Amino acid sequence: MCNQLKYLIFFSLIVNALADIEMEEKLTPFRAEIQSCRGCALNRLPEIKSFIYDDLPKYADVTFKPIPGANPDLVLFNSEDTEIKRIDLKPLNKKQCNDLLASYGYKIKETIDEFSGQKHEL
């Protein structure tokens, strides 16, 4: 009886741990997308426009999705391609947008110099 109780408790702990891992995976950003119009609203937000057109192409796993009339938002998706978070970029400047991506673990792509073999940020 005592051994059965121990196994039951042990089994319950494993099931709970696996459920926590699965839930964490559903909330962990897998890819990011900037959704915004191409011009109208961006023309009034030069810092955001500069971030989207100058800095964003340098990031891996972050894409730009133009949507006519859309507010500039950072949209985070999990590995199942389900939206898990949407962040308004309008109040941010260019540096804050880059810092925001960095806070979620997104890094600027690196290139390797053919001659020296050293890594350089794009």
C-alpha positions, 0 to 999 in steps of 0.5 A, spaced: 500 500 500 505 504 501 509 503 495 503 504 491 502 511 494 509 513 493 508 510 485 502 514 485 505 521 488 511 520 483 507 519 477 503 525 479 509 529 479 511 527 472 505 528 469 505 535 472 512 537 470 510 535 463 504 539 463 508 545 465 513 544 460 508 543 455 504 550 457 511 553 457 512 551 450 505 554 448 507 561 451 515 561 449 516 565 442 518 561 436 518 567 431 516 574 431 512 578 426 512 586 425 505 587 422 504 594 420 501 598 414 507 600 409 506 608 409 500 612 412 501 611 419 509 609 418 510 616 415 508 619 422 512 615 426 519 616 422 523 612 428 518 606 427 519 606 419 527 606 420 526 600 425 522 596 420 526 598 413 533 599 416 534 594 422 528 589 421 531 585 415 538 584 420 534 579 424 533 572 424 526 569 425 523 576 425 519 578 419 515 584 416 508 583 414 505 589 411 497 590 412 494 596 409 492 601 415 494 597 421 498 599 427 505 597 427 505 591 432 510 586 434 506 579 434 509 573 437 508 566 435 509 560 439 511 553 435 504 552 433 504 558 430 499 561 435 499 568 436 501 569 444 503 576 444 501 583 441 505 589 443 504 596 440 510 599 437 507 606 436 510 609 443 517 606 442 523 609 438 528 605 434 533 603 440 527 601 444 524 597 438 531 593 437 531 592 445 524 589 445 527 584 440 533 583 444 529 582 450 525 576 447 532 573 445 532 575 437 539 577 435 542 580 429 544 576 423 552 575 423 556 574 417 563 571 417 568 574 413 571 570 407 578 572 408 579 573 416 574 568 418 571 573 423 564 574 425 560 581 423 553 583 425 549 585 418 
